[in-house]
Amino acid sequence: MLSIWEKNSFINYDFIIIGSGILGLSTACEIKETNPSRRVLVLEKGIFPSGASTKNAGFACFGSLTEILSDFERIGEDERTGEKKI
């Protein structure tokens, strides 16, 4: 038998997100911003996130300036950015 606290805290969610790193929290925020009435639960295995978000200091890495310039020279700016010039 579940207590009222357990029923309110652990069941009846619209979305359950595993991981509270950059992707997990941004997904939860997006869901709540677009659907405020939806119930979202974010689960993390430890006190703090310890997955991929912590391996890159919490930043989304897009490459160094020299890597980006090398890509432009090798494949062109249009291909790298996915944009088409008119």
PDB file with SEQRES, HELIX, SHEET and CRYST1 records, atoms N, CA, C and O in Angstrom:
SEQRES   1 A   86  MET LEU SER ILE TRP GLU LYS ASN SER PHE ILE ASN TYR          
SEQRES   2 A   86  ASP PHE ILE ILE ILE GLY SER GLY ILE LEU GLY LEU SER          
SEQRES   3 A   86  THR ALA CYS GLU ILE LYS GLU THR ASN PRO SER ARG ARG          
SEQRES   4 A   86  VAL LEU VAL LEU GLU LYS GLY ILE PHE PRO SER GLY ALA          
SEQRES   5 A   86  SER THR LYS ASN ALA GLY PHE ALA CYS PHE GLY SER LEU          
SEQRES   6 A   86  THR GLU ILE LEU SER ASP PHE GLU ARG ILE GLY GLU ASP          
SEQRES   7 A   86  GLU ARG THR GLY GLU LYS LYS ILE                              
HELIX    1 AA1 ILE A    4  PHE A   10  1                                   7    
HELIX    2 AA2 ILE A   22  THR A   34  1                                  13    
HELIX    3 AA3 ALA A   52  LYS A   55  1                                   4    
HELIX    4 AA4 LEU A   65  ILE A   75  1                                  11    
HELIX    5 AA5 GLU A   77  THR A   81  1                                   5    
SHEET    1 AA1 2 PHE A  15  ILE A  18  0                                        
SHEET    2 AA1 2 VAL A  40  LEU A  43  1                                        
CRYST1    1.000    1.000    1.000  90.00  90.00  90.00 P 1           1          
ATOM      1  N   MET A   1       0.846  -1.177   0.000  1.00  0.00           N  
ATOM      2  CA  MET A   1       0.000   0.000   0.000  1.00  0.00           C  
ATOM      3  C   MET A   1       0.895   1.244   0.000  1.00  0.00           C  
ATOM      4  O   MET A   1       1.857   1.331   0.763  1.00  0.00           O  
ATOM      5  N   LEU A   2       0.567   2.181  -0.849  1.00  0.00           N  
ATOM      6  CA  LEU A   2       1.351   3.405  -0.972  1.00  0.00           C  
ATOM      7  C   LEU A   2       0.761   4.521  -0.129  1.00  0.00           C  
ATOM      8  O   LEU A   2      -0.457   4.637   0.008  1.00  0.00           O  
ATOM      9  N   SER A   3       1.641   5.344   0.437  1.00  0.00           N  
ATOM     10  CA  SER A   3       1.182   6.506   1.186  1.00  0.00           C  
ATOM     11  C   SER A   3       0.773   7.601   0.200  1.00  0.00           C  
ATOM     12  O   SER A   3       1.056   7.498  -0.994  1.00  0.00           O  
ATOM     13  N   ILE A   4       0.125   8.624   0.683  1.00  0.00           N  
ATOM     14  CA  ILE A   4      -0.281   9.746  -0.177  1.00  0.00           C  
ATOM     15  C   ILE A   4       0.964  10.426  -0.741  1.00  0.00           C  
ATOM     16  O   ILE A   4       0.976  10.835  -1.903  1.00  0.00           O  
ATOM     17  N   TRP A   5       1.988  10.546   0.060  1.00  0.00           N  
ATOM     18  CA  TRP A   5       3.244  11.146  -0.398  1.00  0.00           C  
ATOM     19  C   TRP A   5       3.830  10.327  -1.545  1.00  0.00           C  
ATOM     20  O   TRP A   5       4.253  10.901  -2.549  1.00  0.00           O  
ATOM     21  N   GLU A   6       3.865   9.011  -1.421  1.00  0.00           N  
ATOM     22  CA  GLU A   6       4.398   8.151  -2.476  1.00  0.00           C  
ATOM     23  C   GLU A   6       3.553   8.250  -3.746  1.00  0.00           C  
ATOM     24  O   GLU A   6       4.097   8.311  -4.849  1.00  0.00           O  
ATOM     25  N   LYS A   7       2.249   8.265  -3.598  1.00  0.00           N  
ATOM     26  CA  LYS A   7       1.372   8.377  -4.764  1.00  0.00           C  
ATOM     27  C   LYS A   7       1.581   9.699  -5.492  1.00  0.00           C  
ATOM     28  O   LYS A   7       1.603   9.732  -6.722  1.00  0.00           O  
ATOM     29  N   ASN A   8       1.734  10.789  -4.743  1.00  0.00           N  
ATOM     30  CA  ASN A   8       1.922  12.107  -5.352  1.00  0.00           C  
ATOM     31  C   ASN A   8       3.318  12.295  -5.919  1.00  0.00           C  
ATOM     32  O   ASN A   8       3.510  13.080  -6.847  1.00  0.00           O  
ATOM     33  N   SER A   9       4.299  11.578  -5.367  1.00  0.00           N  
ATOM     34  CA  SER A   9       5.687  11.801  -5.749  1.00  0.00           C  
ATOM     35  C   SER A   9       6.226  10.834  -6.795  1.00  0.00           C  
ATOM     36  O   SER A   9       7.145  11.181  -7.537  1.00  0.00           O  
ATOM     37  N   PHE A  10       5.673   9.630  -6.866  1.00  0.00           N  
ATOM     38  CA  PHE A  10       6.315   8.613  -7.691  1.00  0.00           C  
ATOM     39  C   PHE A  10       5.476   8.010  -8.802  1.00  0.00           C  
ATOM     40  O   PHE A  10       5.992   7.204  -9.576  1.00  0.00           O  
ATOM     41  N   ILE A  11       4.223   8.360  -8.910  1.00  0.00           N  
ATOM     42  CA  ILE A  11       3.410   7.813 -10.001  1.00  0.00           C  
ATOM     43  C   ILE A  11       2.591   8.929 -10.640  1.00  0.00           C  
ATOM     44  O   ILE A  11       2.523  10.047 -10.128  1.00  0.00           O  
ATOM     45  N   ASN A  12       1.981   8.602 -11.754  1.00  0.00           N  
ATOM     46  CA  ASN A  12       1.116   9.532 -12.486  1.00  0.00           C  
ATOM     47  C   ASN A  12       1.880  10.712 -13.096  1.00  0.00           C  
ATOM     48  O   ASN A  12       1.498  11.868 -12.909  1.00  0.00           O  
ATOM     49  N   TYR A  13       2.954  10.415 -13.822  1.00  0.00           N  
ATOM     50  CA  TYR A  13       3.689  11.443 -14.557  1.00  0.00           C  
ATOM     51  C   TYR A  13       3.420  11.282 -16.041  1.00  0.00           C  
ATOM     52  O   TYR A  13       3.239  10.170 -16.537  1.00  0.00           O  
ATOM     53  N   ASP A  14       3.397  12.399 -16.739  1.00  0.00           N  
ATOM     54  CA  ASP A  14       3.249  12.348 -18.187  1.00  0.00           C  
ATOM     55  C   ASP A  14       4.576  12.005 -18.856  1.00  0.00           C  
ATOM     56  O   ASP A  14       4.613  11.325 -19.882  1.00  0.00           O  
ATOM     57  N   PHE A  15       5.664  12.487 -18.259  1.00  0.00           N  
ATOM     58  CA  PHE A  15       7.005  12.236 -18.791  1.00  0.00           C  
ATOM     59  C   PHE A  15       7.946  11.917 -17.636  1.00  0.00           C  
ATOM     60  O   PHE A  15       7.898  12.561 -16.588  1.00  0.00           O  
ATOM     61  N   ILE A  16       8.798  10.920 -17.836  1.00  0.00           N  
ATOM     62  CA  ILE A  16       9.863  10.621 -16.884  1.00  0.00           C  
ATOM     63  C   ILE A  16      11.162  10.676 -17.668  1.00  0.00           C  
ATOM     64  O   ILE A  16      11.352   9.942 -18.638  1.00  0.00           O  
ATOM     65  N   ILE A  17      12.052  11.555 -17.234  1.00  0.00           N  
ATOM     66  CA  ILE A  17      13.319  11.771 -17.924  1.00  0.00           C  
ATOM     67  C   ILE A  17      14.427  11.191 -17.064  1.00  0.00           C  
ATOM     68  O   ILE A  17      14.533  11.500 -15.877  1.00  0.00           O  
ATOM     69  N   ILE A  18      15.258  10.341 -17.677  1.00  0.00           N  
ATOM     70  CA  ILE A  18      16.363   9.717 -16.972  1.00  0.00           C  
ATOM     71  C   ILE A  18      17.615  10.551 -17.233  1.00  0.00           C  
ATOM     72  O   ILE A  18      18.073  10.649 -18.371  1.00  0.00           O  
ATOM     73  N   GLY A  19      18.161  11.147 -16.185  1.00  0.00           N  
ATOM     74  CA  GLY A  19      19.382  11.941 -16.296  1.00  0.00           C  
ATOM     75  C   GLY A  19      19.108  13.431 -16.185  1.00  0.00           C  
ATOM     76  O   GLY A  19      18.245  13.970 -16.879  1.00  0.00           O  
ATOM     77  N   SER A  20      19.853  14.092 -15.302  1.00  0.00           N  
ATOM     78  CA  SER A  20      19.644  15.522 -15.085  1.00  0.00           C  
ATOM     79  C   SER A  20      20.807  16.348 -15.621  1.00  0.00           C  
ATOM     80  O   SER A  20      21.158  17.387 -15.061  1.00  0.00           O  
ATOM     81  N   GLY A  21      21.397  15.874 -16.707  1.00  0.00           N  
ATOM     82  CA  GLY A  21      22.449  16.643 -17.369  1.00  0.00           C  
ATOM     83  C   GLY A  21      21.843  17.693 -18.283  1.00  0.00           C  
ATOM     84  O   GLY A  21      20.666  18.034 -18.164  1.00  0.00           O  
ATOM     85  N   ILE A  22      22.653  18.197 -19.190  1.00  0.00           N  
ATOM     86  CA  ILE A  22      22.208  19.251 -20.102  1.00  0.00           C  
ATOM     87  C   ILE A  22      20.987  18.804 -20.900  1.00  0.00           C  
ATOM     88  O   ILE A  22      19.996  19.529 -20.984  1.00  0.00           O  
ATOM     89  N   LEU A  23      21.060  17.629 -21.478  1.00  0.00           N  
ATOM     90  CA  LEU A  23      19.960  17.158 -22.322  1.00  0.00           C  
ATOM     91  C   LEU A  23      18.704  16.871 -21.515  1.00  0.00           C  
ATOM     92  O   LEU A  23      17.610  17.263 -21.920  1.00  0.00           O  
ATOM     93  N   GLY A  24      18.843  16.193 -20.379  1.00  0.00           N  
ATOM     94  CA  GLY A  24      17.681  15.862 -19.556  1.00  0.00           C  
ATOM     95  C   GLY A  24      16.952  17.085 -19.040  1.00  0.00           C  
ATOM     96  O   GLY A  24      15.728  17.171 -19.134  1.00  0.00           O  
ATOM     97  N   LEU A  25      17.707  18.039 -18.489  1.00  0.00           N  
ATOM     98  CA  LEU A  25      17.061  19.234 -17.943  1.00  0.00           C  
ATOM     99  C   LEU A  25      16.500  20.139 -19.030  1.00  0.00           C  
ATOM    100  O   LEU A  25      15.439  20.738 -18.852  1.00  0.00           O  
ATOM    101  N   SER A  26      17.204  20.244 -20.159  1.00  0.00           N  
ATOM    102  CA  SER A  26      16.665  21.086 -21.235  1.00  0.00           C  
ATOM    103  C   SER A  26      15.400  20.457 -21.823  1.00  0.00           C  
ATOM    104  O   SER A  26      14.482  21.170 -22.228  1.00  0.00           O  
ATOM    105  N   THR A  27      15.353  19.137 -21.870  1.00  0.00           N  
ATOM    106  CA  THR A  27      14.146  18.459 -22.338  1.00  0.00           C  
ATOM    107  C   THR A  27      12.988  18.712 -21.381  1.00  0.00           C  
ATOM    108  O   THR A  27      11.874  19.013 -21.810  1.00  0.00           O  
ATOM    109  N   ALA A  28      13.255  18.589 -20.086  1.00  0.00           N  
ATOM    110  CA  ALA A  28      12.218  18.836 -19.074  1.00  0.00           C  
ATOM    111  C   ALA A  28      11.715  20.280 -19.164  1.00  0.00           C  
ATOM    112  O   ALA A  28      10.511  20.523 -19.087  1.00  0.00           O  
ATOM    113  N   CYS A  29      12.624  21.226 -19.323  1.00  0.00           N  
ATOM    114  CA  CYS A  29      12.235  22.640 -19.435  1.00  0.00           C  
ATOM    115  C   CYS A  29      11.382  22.874 -20.671  1.00  0.00           C  
ATOM    116  O   CYS A  29      10.380  23.587 -20.605  1.00  0.00           O  
ATOM    117  N   GLU A  30      11.763  22.287 -21.789  1.00  0.00           N  
ATOM    118  CA  GLU A  30      11.012  22.454 -23.031  1.00  0.00           C  
ATOM    119  C   GLU A  30       9.593  21.898 -22.889  1.00  0.00           C  
ATOM    120  O   GLU A  30       8.626  22.514 -23.335  1.00  0.00           O  
ATOM    121  N   ILE A  31       9.484  20.734 -22.266  1.00  0.00           N  
ATOM    122  CA  ILE A  31       8.148  20.140 -22.065  1.00  0.00           C  
ATOM    123  C   ILE A  31       7.291  21.056 -21.198  1.00  0.00           C  
ATOM    124  O   ILE A  31       6.133  21.314 -21.527  1.00  0.00           O  
ATOM    125  N   LYS A  32       7.849  21.548 -20.094  1.00  0.00           N  
ATOM    126  CA  LYS A  32       7.070  22.401 -19.187  1.00  0.00           C  
ATOM    127  C   LYS A  32       6.729  23.746 -19.818  1.00  0.00           C  
ATOM    128  O   LYS A  32       5.658  24.294 -19.556  1.00  0.00           O  
ATOM    129  N   GLU A  33       7.622  24.284 -20.644  1.00  0.00           N  
ATOM    130  CA  GLU A  33       7.344  25.566 -21.295  1.00  0.00           C  
ATOM    131  C   GLU A  33       6.235  25.429 -22.333  1.00  0.00           C  
ATOM    132  O   GLU A  33       5.396  26.320 -22.468  1.00  0.00           O  
ATOM    133  N   THR A  34       6.226  24.321 -23.064  1.00  0.00           N  
ATOM    134  CA  THR A  34       5.210  24.147 -24.108  1.00  0.00           C  
ATOM    135  C   THR A  34       3.915  23.549 -23.567  1.00  0.00           C  
ATOM    136  O   THR A  34       2.851  23.755 -24.151  1.00  0.00           O  
ATOM    137  N   ASN A  35       3.992  22.812 -22.458  1.00  0.00           N  
ATOM    138  CA  ASN A  35       2.818  22.169 -21.860  1.00  0.00           C  
ATOM    139  C   ASN A  35       2.876  22.306 -20.341  1.00  0.00           C  
ATOM    140  O   ASN A  35       3.181  21.326 -19.661  1.00  0.00           O  
ATOM    141  N   PRO A  36       2.597  23.478 -19.787  1.00  0.00           N  
ATOM    142  CA  PRO A  36       2.753  23.698 -18.348  1.00  0.00           C  
ATOM    143  C   PRO A  36       1.953  22.741 -17.462  1.00  0.00           C  
ATOM    144  O   PRO A  36       2.332  22.499 -16.316  1.00  0.00           O  
ATOM    145  N   SER A  37       0.878  22.210 -17.971  1.00  0.00           N  
ATOM    146  CA  SER A  37       0.057  21.324 -17.140  1.00  0.00           C  
ATOM    147  C   SER A  37       0.597  19.890 -17.084  1.00  0.00           C  
ATOM    148  O   SER A  37       0.136  19.093 -16.268  1.00  0.00           O  
ATOM    149  N   ARG A  38       1.556  19.559 -17.930  1.00  0.00           N  
ATOM    150  CA  ARG A  38       2.123  18.207 -17.942  1.00  0.00           C  
ATOM    151  C   ARG A  38       3.003  17.986 -16.719  1.00  0.00           C  
ATOM    152  O   ARG A  38       3.713  18.889 -16.278  1.00  0.00           O  
ATOM    153  N   ARG A  39       2.946  16.777 -16.182  1.00  0.00           N  
ATOM    154  CA  ARG A  39       3.772  16.421 -15.018  1.00  0.00           C  
ATOM    155  C   ARG A  39       5.043  15.752 -15.503  1.00  0.00           C  
ATOM    156  O   ARG A  39       4.995  14.761 -16.232  1.00  0.00           O  
ATOM    157  N   VAL A  40       6.194  16.303 -15.094  1.00  0.00           N  
ATOM    158  CA  VAL A  40       7.499  15.817 -15.534  1.00  0.00           C  
ATOM    159  C   VAL A  40       8.318  15.426 -14.315  1.00  0.00           C  
ATOM    160  O   VAL A  40       8.398  16.177 -13.342  1.00  0.00           O  
ATOM    161  N   LEU A  41       8.924  14.248 -14.373  1.00  0.00           N  
ATOM    162  CA  LEU A  41       9.820  13.780 -13.323  1.00  0.00           C  
ATOM    163  C   LEU A  41      11.193  13.581 -13.930  1.00  0.00           C  
ATOM    164  O   LEU A  41      11.324  12.907 -14.952  1.00  0.00           O  
ATOM    165  N   VAL A  42      12.229  14.163 -13.313  1.00  0.00           N  
ATOM    166  CA  VAL A  42      13.603  13.972 -13.756  1.00  0.00           C  
ATOM    167  C   VAL A  42      14.307  13.122 -12.707  1.00  0.00           C  
ATOM    168  O   VAL A  42      14.336  13.471 -11.527  1.00  0.00           O  
ATOM    169  N   LEU A  43      14.873  12.005 -13.148  1.00  0.00           N  
ATOM    170  CA  LEU A  43      15.572  11.101 -12.240  1.00  0.00           C  
ATOM    171  C   LEU A  43      17.074  11.160 -12.488  1.00  0.00           C  
ATOM    172  O   LEU A  43      17.519  11.215 -13.635  1.00  0.00           O  
ATOM    173  N   GLU A  44      17.848  11.150 -11.418  1.00  0.00           N  
ATOM    174  CA  GLU A  44      19.307  11.122 -11.499  1.00  0.00           C  
ATOM    175  C   GLU A  44      19.796  10.091 -10.507  1.00  0.00           C  
ATOM    176  O   GLU A  44      19.274  10.005  -9.396  1.00  0.00           O  
ATOM    177  N   LYS A  45      20.792   9.305 -10.889  1.00  0.00           N  
ATOM    178  CA  LYS A  45      21.230   8.215 -10.022  1.00  0.00           C  
ATOM    179  C   LYS A  45      22.004   8.681  -8.796  1.00  0.00           C  
ATOM    180  O   LYS A  45      22.059   7.953  -7.804  1.00  0.00           O  
ATOM    181  N   GLY A  46      22.587   9.838  -8.828  1.00  0.00           N  
ATOM    182  CA  GLY A  46      23.355  10.335  -7.693  1.00  0.00           C  
ATOM    183  C   GLY A  46      22.836  11.679  -7.221  1.00  0.00           C  
ATOM    184  O   GLY A  46      21.795  12.159  -7.669  1.00  0.00           O  
ATOM    185  N   ILE A  47      23.581  12.271  -6.311  1.00  0.00           N  
ATOM    186  CA  ILE A  47      23.211  13.595  -5.810  1.00  0.00           C  
ATOM    187  C   ILE A  47      23.380  14.639  -6.913  1.00  0.00           C  
ATOM    188  O   ILE A  47      22.572  15.557  -7.054  1.00  0.00           O  
ATOM    189  N   PHE A  48      24.452  14.473  -7.691  1.00  0.00           N  
ATOM    190  CA  PHE A  48      24.744  15.368  -8.801  1.00  0.00           C  
ATOM    191  C   PHE A  48      24.808  14.554 -10.090  1.00  0.00           C  
ATOM    192  O   PHE A  48      25.067  13.352 -10.043  1.00  0.00           O  
ATOM    193  N   PRO A  49      24.578  15.188 -11.236  1.00  0.00           N  
ATOM    194  CA  PRO A  49      24.721  14.468 -12.500  1.00  0.00           C  
ATOM    195  C   PRO A  49      26.158  13.968 -12.649  1.00  0.00           C  
ATOM    196  O   PRO A  49      27.099  14.658 -12.260  1.00  0.00           O  
ATOM    197  N   SER A  50      26.324  12.788 -13.203  1.00  0.00           N  
ATOM    198  CA  SER A  50      27.678  12.260 -13.373  1.00  0.00           C  
ATOM    199  C   SER A  50      27.873  11.632 -14.745  1.00  0.00           C  
ATOM    200  O   SER A  50      28.802  10.849 -14.947  1.00  0.00           O  
ATOM    201  N   GLY A  51      27.003  11.971 -15.685  1.00  0.00           N  
ATOM    202  CA  GLY A  51      27.101  11.407 -17.028  1.00  0.00           C  
ATOM    203  C   GLY A  51      27.920  12.276 -17.953  1.00  0.00           C  
ATOM    204  O   GLY A  51      28.881  12.920 -17.532  1.00  0.00           O  
ATOM    205  N   ALA A  52      27.534  12.293 -19.216  1.00  0.00           N  
ATOM    206  CA  ALA A  52      28.291  12.989 -20.254  1.00  0.00           C  
ATOM    207  C   ALA A  52      28.396  14.492 -19.990  1.00  0.00           C  
ATOM    208  O   ALA A  52      29.404  15.101 -20.350  1.00  0.00           O  
ATOM    209  N   SER A  53      27.390  15.102 -19.376  1.00  0.00           N  
ATOM    210  CA  SER A  53      27.427  16.551 -19.131  1.00  0.00           C  
ATOM    211  C   SER A  53      28.586  16.940 -18.231  1.00  0.00           C  
ATOM    212  O   SER A  53      29.119  18.043 -18.356  1.00  0.00           O  
ATOM    213  N   THR A  54      28.986  16.060 -17.330  1.00  0.00           N  
ATOM    214  CA  THR A  54      30.087  16.392 -16.432  1.00  0.00           C  
ATOM    215  C   THR A  54      31.443  16.086 -17.048  1.00  0.00           C  
ATOM    216  O   THR A  54      32.467  16.539 -16.537  1.00  0.00           O  
ATOM    217  N   LYS A  55      31.468  15.330 -18.130  1.00  0.00           N  
ATOM    218  CA  LYS A  55      32.732  14.982 -18.779  1.00  0.00           C  
ATOM    219  C   LYS A  55      33.265  16.123 -19.624  1.00  0.00           C  
ATOM    220  O   LYS A  55      34.452  16.149 -19.952  1.00  0.00           O  
ATOM    221  N   ASN A  56      32.401  17.068 -19.981  1.00  0.00           N  
ATOM    222  CA  ASN A  56      32.851  18.208 -20.786  1.00  0.00           C  
ATOM    223  C   ASN A  56      32.638  19.520 -20.030  1.00  0.00           C  
ATOM    224  O   ASN A  56      32.402  20.564 -20.637  1.00  0.00           O  
ATOM    225  N   ALA A  57      32.725  19.453 -18.707  1.00  0.00           N  
ATOM    226  CA  ALA A  57      32.608  20.622 -17.834  1.00  0.00           C  
ATOM    227  C   ALA A  57      31.245  21.294 -17.931  1.00  0.00           C  
ATOM    228  O   ALA A  57      31.107  22.462 -17.567  1.00  0.00           O  
ATOM    229  N   GLY A  58      30.239  20.574 -18.415  1.00  0.00           N  
ATOM    230  CA  GLY A  58      28.894  21.129 -18.489  1.00  0.00           C  
ATOM    231  C   GLY A  58      28.634  22.012 -19.685  1.00  0.00           C  
ATOM    232  O   GLY A  58      27.609  22.692 -19.742  1.00  0.00           O  
ATOM    233  N   PHE A  59      29.544  22.014 -20.642  1.00  0.00           N  
ATOM    234  CA  PHE A  59      29.383  22.851 -21.818  1.00  0.00           C  
ATOM    235  C   PHE A  59      29.145  21.992 -23.045  1.00  0.00           C  
ATOM    236  O   PHE A  59      29.730  20.917 -23.181  1.00  0.00           O  
ATOM    237  N   ALA A  60      28.305  22.454 -23.919  1.00  0.00           N  
ATOM    238  CA  ALA A  60      28.138  21.788 -25.201  1.00  0.00           C  
ATOM    239  C   ALA A  60      29.292  22.232 -26.087  1.00  0.00           C  
ATOM    240  O   ALA A  60      29.426  23.420 -26.379  1.00  0.00           O  
ATOM    241  N   CYS A  61      30.115  21.306 -26.511  1.00  0.00           N  
ATOM    242  CA  CYS A  61      31.328  21.633 -27.262  1.00  0.00           C  
ATOM    243  C   CYS A  61      31.083  21.489 -28.760  1.00  0.00           C  
ATOM    244  O   CYS A  61      30.588  20.461 -29.221  1.00  0.00           O  
ATOM    245  N   PHE A  62      31.428  22.512 -29.504  1.00  0.00           N  
ATOM    246  CA  PHE A  62      31.231  22.499 -30.943  1.00  0.00           C  
ATOM    247  C   PHE A  62      32.551  22.468 -31.699  1.00  0.00           C  
ATOM    248  O   PHE A  62      32.556  22.587 -32.924  1.00  0.00           O  
ATOM    249  N   GLY A  63      33.652  22.312 -31.010  1.00  0.00           N  
ATOM    250  CA  GLY A  63      34.959  22.282 -31.655  1.00  0.00           C  
ATOM    251  C   GLY A  63      35.691  23.592 -31.480  1.00  0.00           C  
ATOM    252  O   GLY A  63      35.097  24.635 -31.206  1.00  0.00           O  
ATOM    253  N   SER A  64      37.004  23.508 -31.645  1.00  0.00           N  
ATOM    254  CA  SER A  64      37.841  24.701 -31.516  1.00  0.00           C  
ATOM    255  C   SER A  64      37.758  25.527 -32.802  1.00  0.00           C  
ATOM    256  O   SER A  64      37.253  25.064 -33.825  1.00  0.00           O  
ATOM    257  N   LEU A  65      38.261  26.745 -32.725  1.00  0.00           N  
ATOM    258  CA  LEU A  65      38.246  27.623 -33.895  1.00  0.00           C  
ATOM    259  C   LEU A  65      39.031  26.999 -35.039  1.00  0.00           C  
ATOM    260  O   LEU A  65      38.600  27.053 -36.191  1.00  0.00           O  
ATOM    261  N   THR A  66      40.187  26.402 -34.729  1.00  0.00           N  
ATOM    262  CA  THR A  66      40.988  25.787 -35.797  1.00  0.00           C  
ATOM    263  C   THR A  66      40.270  24.584 -36.405  1.00  0.00           C  
ATOM    264  O   THR A  66      40.396  24.335 -37.603  1.00  0.00           O  
ATOM    265  N   GLU A  67      39.522  23.839 -35.598  1.00  0.00           N  
ATOM    266  CA  GLU A  67      38.757  22.704 -36.129  1.00  0.00           C  
ATOM    267  C   GLU A  67      37.653  23.192 -37.071  1.00  0.00           C  
ATOM    268  O   GLU A  67      37.427  22.601 -38.127  1.00  0.00           O  
ATOM    269  N   ILE A  68      36.981  24.252 -36.690  1.00  0.00           N  
ATOM    270  CA  ILE A  68      35.918  24.809 -37.532  1.00  0.00           C  
ATOM    271  C   ILE A  68      36.493  25.347 -38.842  1.00  0.00           C  
ATOM    272  O   ILE A  68      35.925  25.117 -39.909  1.00  0.00           O  
ATOM    273  N   LEU A  69      37.625  26.067 -38.764  1.00  0.00           N  
ATOM    274  CA  LEU A  69      38.262  26.586 -39.981  1.00  0.00           C  
ATOM    275  C   LEU A  69      38.714  25.450 -40.891  1.00  0.00           C  
ATOM    276  O   LEU A  69      38.592  25.547 -42.112  1.00  0.00           O  
ATOM    277  N   SER A  70      39.234  24.376 -40.303  1.00  0.00           N  
ATOM    278  CA  SER A  70      39.645  23.204 -41.082  1.00  0.00           C  
ATOM    279  C   SER A  70      38.449  22.584 -41.801  1.00  0.00           C  
ATOM    280  O   SER A  70      38.550  22.184 -42.961  1.00  0.00           O  
ATOM    281  N   ASP A  71      37.316  22.508 -41.100  1.00  0.00           N  
ATOM    282  CA  ASP A  71      36.094  21.981 -41.724  1.00  0.00           C  
ATOM    283  C   ASP A  71      35.664  22.855 -42.895  1.00  0.00           C  
ATOM    284  O   ASP A  71      35.261  22.339 -43.937  1.00  0.00           O  
ATOM    285  N   PHE A  72      35.747  24.172 -42.735  1.00  0.00           N  
ATOM    286  CA  PHE A  72      35.363  25.085 -43.820  1.00  0.00           C  
ATOM    287  C   PHE A  72      36.240  24.856 -45.046  1.00  0.00           C  
ATOM    288  O   PHE A  72      35.746  24.841 -46.174  1.00  0.00           O  
ATOM    289  N   GLU A  73      37.545  24.677 -44.823  1.00  0.00           N  
ATOM    290  CA  GLU A  73      38.462  24.450 -45.937  1.00  0.00           C  
ATOM    291  C   GLU A  73      38.223  23.088 -46.586  1.00  0.00           C  
ATOM    292  O   GLU A  73      38.307  22.956 -47.807  1.00  0.00           O  
ATOM    293  N   ARG A  74      37.926  22.081 -45.773  1.00  0.00           N  
ATOM    294  CA  ARG A  74      37.787  20.711 -46.263  1.00  0.00           C  
ATOM    295  C   ARG A  74      36.435  20.466 -46.940  1.00  0.00           C  
ATOM    296  O   ARG A  74      36.390  19.896 -48.030  1.00  0.00           O  
ATOM    297  N   ILE A  75      35.341  20.887 -46.314  1.00  0.00           N  
ATOM    298  CA  ILE A  75      34.011  20.564 -46.849  1.00  0.00           C  
ATOM    299  C   ILE A  75      33.200  21.791 -47.239  1.00  0.00           C  
ATOM    300  O   ILE A  75      32.124  21.657 -47.821  1.00  0.00           O  
ATOM    301  N   GLY A  76      33.688  22.958 -46.935  1.00  0.00           N  
ATOM    302  CA  GLY A  76      32.973  24.180 -47.291  1.00  0.00           C  
ATOM    303  C   GLY A  76      31.992  24.606 -46.209  1.00  0.00           C  
ATOM    304  O   GLY A  76      31.477  23.782 -45.455  1.00  0.00           O  
ATOM    305  N   GLU A  77      31.748  25.899 -46.150  1.00  0.00           N  
ATOM    306  CA  GLU A  77      30.875  26.462 -45.119  1.00  0.00           C  
ATOM    307  C   GLU A  77      29.435  26.001 -45.266  1.00  0.00           C  
ATOM    308  O   GLU A  77      28.771  25.723 -44.268  1.00  0.00           O  
ATOM    309  N   ASP A  78      28.940  25.914 -46.506  1.00  0.00           N  
ATOM    310  CA  ASP A  78      27.548  25.507 -46.728  1.00  0.00           C  
ATOM    311  C   ASP A  78      27.281  24.114 -46.180  1.00  0.00           C  
ATOM    312  O   ASP A  78      26.255  23.887 -45.540  1.00  0.00           O  
ATOM    313  N   GLU A  79      28.193  23.177 -46.425  1.00  0.00           N  
ATOM    314  CA  GLU A  79      28.007  21.796 -45.964  1.00  0.00           C  
ATOM    315  C   GLU A  79      28.084  21.696 -44.447  1.00  0.00           C  
ATOM    316  O   GLU A  79      27.304  20.970 -43.831  1.00  0.00           O  
ATOM    317  N   ARG A  80      29.028  22.426 -43.838  1.00  0.00           N  
ATOM    318  CA  ARG A  80      29.212  22.322 -42.385  1.00  0.00           C  
ATOM    319  C   ARG A  80      28.025  22.892 -41.635  1.00  0.00           C  
ATOM    320  O   ARG A  80      27.590  22.305 -40.644  1.00  0.00           O  
ATOM    321  N   THR A  81      27.491  24.015 -42.075  1.00  0.00           N  
ATOM    322  CA  THR A  81      26.397  24.670 -41.371  1.00  0.00           C  
ATOM    323  C   THR A  81      25.036  24.184 -41.824  1.00  0.00           C  
ATOM    324  O   THR A  81      24.037  24.397 -41.136  1.00  0.00           O  
ATOM    325  N   GLY A  82      24.989  23.529 -42.982  1.00  0.00           N  
ATOM    326  CA  GLY A  82      23.715  23.070 -43.512  1.00  0.00           C  
ATOM    327  C   GLY A  82      22.905  24.183 -44.157  1.00  0.00           C  
ATOM    328  O   GLY A  82      21.739  23.988 -44.503  1.00  0.00           O  
ATOM    329  N   GLU A  83      23.522  25.354 -44.322  1.00  0.00           N  
ATOM    330  CA  GLU A  83      22.820  26.487 -44.922  1.00  0.00           C  
ATOM    331  C   GLU A  83      23.124  26.559 -46.410  1.00  0.00           C  
ATOM    332  O   GLU A  83      24.190  26.144 -46.865  1.00  0.00           O  
ATOM    333  N   LYS A  84      22.194  27.078 -47.136  1.00  0.00           N  
ATOM    334  CA  LYS A  84      22.388  27.278 -48.573  1.00  0.00           C  
ATOM    335  C   LYS A  84      22.360  28.764 -48.859  1.00  0.00           C  
ATOM    336  O   LYS A  84      21.459  29.479 -48.421  1.00  0.00           O  
ATOM    337  N   LYS A  85      23.358  29.220 -49.599  1.00  0.00           N  
ATOM    338  CA  LYS A  85      23.403  30.629 -49.962  1.00  0.00           C  
ATOM    339  C   LYS A  85      22.547  30.861 -51.184  1.00  0.00           C  
ATOM    340  O   LYS A  85      22.510  30.038 -52.098  1.00  0.00           O  
ATOM    341  N   ILE A  86      21.855  31.995 -51.194  1.00  0.00           N  
ATOM    342  CA  ILE A  86      20.958  32.323 -52.313  1.00  0.00           C  
ATOM    343  C   ILE A  86      21.668  33.216 -53.283  1.00  0.00           C  
ATOM    344  O   ILE A  86      21.090  33.610 -54.297  1.00  0.00           O  
TER     345      ILE A  86                                                      
END                                                                             
